[in-house]
Amino acid sequence: MKTYKHTPYTIFFVLFLLVKITFAQNQNRKITADKANSTITYEMRHPMHTWEGICKNVSAVIIYNDQKQAIEQVAAVARVDCFDSGNSNRDSHALEVTEALKYPKISFTSTNIQQDQYGINIEGNLNFHGITKPVSFKALKFSGGFFVVDGNFTVKLSDFNVERPSLFGIKTEDLMKISFKIAFKI
């Protein structure tokens, strides 16, 4: 029987291959949102009416763990001026009260994500009007060629030092509902 003499280089090479194979199996993927299938919507209430503004230009990314089949991190950003309520006067006034030239973006970055059979519990930081506040929400996930994160949460405009818009001298409610549907092709 022939014996092989293993050099330190051979042992190092084998260990290197094992580490590389193990790392490749646990590797996370960065997946960018499909903008054509992603939206963020805000809803405001005034005693005279309720309206929505929709942004169809959402930039978002997730870190997806293939082994666990789970999202590990998420970040999203949208320009304040991309929201369209269908009323240009209202949208112009919204840009004024949110000081869109000074604070052009609204962003979210996750700090903790837990998945269960019912959906995804997400905690993170929302930055709006130059102020960062923690938010948490439950999102549902759907498939069909896409991993869609669909959910909502509410914020108080006063928490972000945003002047409440008014109509005929009457201000809107302080609460603003944020809804989102962000699609990722897995």
FENWO-V781186 format. One record per residue. SS is DSSP state (2 for helix, 1 for strand, 0 for the rest). NEAR is the number of other C-alpha atoms within 12 Angstrom. D_FIRST is the distance of its C-alpha to the first C-alpha in Angstrom with 1 decimal. Layout:
# FENWO-V781186
ss: [SS,SS]
near: [NEAR,NEAR]
d_first: [D_FIRST,D_FIRST]
This chain:
# FENWO-V781186
ss: [0,0,0,0,0,0,0,2,2,2,2,2,2,2,2,2,2,2,2,2,2,2,2,2,2,2,0,1,1,1,1,1,1,0,2,2,2,0,1,1,1,1,1,1,1,1,0,0,1,1,1,1,1,1,1,0,0,0,1,1,1,1,1,1,1,0,0,0,0,1,1,1,1,1,1,1,1,1,1,2,2,2,0,1,0,0,0,2,2,2,2,2,2,2,2,2,2,0,0,0,0,0,0,0,1,1,1,1,1,1,1,1,1,1,1,1,0,0,1,1,1,1,1,1,1,1,1,1,0,0,1,1,1,1,1,1,1,1,1,1,1,1,0,0,0,1,1,1,1,1,1,1,1,1,1,1,2,2,2,2,0,0,0,0,0,1,1,0,0,1,1,0,0,0,1,1,1,1,1,1,1,1,1,1,1,0]
near: [3,4,5,7,9,11,10,10,11,13,13,13,14,15,14,14,14,14,15,14,13,13,14,15,15,17,19,20,25,21,27,29,31,26,24,18,26,32,34,39,32,34,31,32,23,22,16,15,15,17,24,25,32,30,34,30,28,35,33,35,32,33,26,25,22,19,16,17,18,27,36,30,30,37,33,34,32,33,29,35,31,29,34,28,25,15,15,15,14,22,26,23,21,34,30,23,26,31,24,25,17,17,24,24,29,36,31,34,29,30,21,22,26,25,22,17,12,12,22,29,31,33,26,26,24,34,29,34,30,21,21,19,26,24,27,26,30,25,29,26,27,22,15,11,12,22,31,31,39,30,27,26,27,24,29,24,29,21,23,26,21,27,23,28,29,22,18,10,11,15,19,27,27,25,25,29,26,32,28,37,35,42,35,34,25,25]
d_first: [0.0,3.8,6.5,10.0,13.1,15.9,19.3,22.5,23.4,20.5,21.4,25.0,24.5,22.8,25.6,28.2,27.2,27.3,30.7,32.0,31.1,32.7,35.7,36.2,36.3,39.0,40.9,44.6,46.7,50.1,52.3,55.8,58.7,60.0,63.6,65.0,64.3,65.0,68.3,69.8,73.3,75.9,78.8,82.0,85.1,88.7,91.6,92.7,89.3,85.5,83.3,79.7,78.2,75.0,72.4,70.2,68.5,66.0,63.0,60.3,56.6,54.2,50.8,49.0,45.8,44.0,41.8,44.8,47.1,49.7,51.9,51.3,54.0,57.0,59.6,62.6,65.5,68.7,71.7,74.9,76.8,74.7,76.2,78.8,81.3,83.3,86.2,86.1,88.8,86.8,83.6,85.5,86.8,83.3,82.1,85.0,84.4,80.7,81.3,78.8,79.3,78.4,75.7,74.4,71.3,70.4,66.8,64.5,61.2,59.4,58.5,57.1,56.0,55.4,54.7,55.4,56.1,59.7,59.2,58.5,60.2,60.6,62.0,62.6,65.2,67.9,69.5,72.9,76.0,74.1,73.4,70.1,70.3,67.7,67.7,65.7,65.7,64.0,62.8,61.7,58.8,58.9,56.5,56.9,54.9,56.3,55.9,59.5,60.7,64.2,66.4,69.4,70.9,74.3,75.4,78.7,80.1,81.7,78.3,77.6,81.1,81.9,85.5,86.1,87.6,91.1,93.3,97.1,96.6,94.4,90.8,87.7,85.9,83.6,80.5,78.5,75.9,72.8,70.8,67.7,65.5,62.5,60.0,56.4,54.4,51.0]
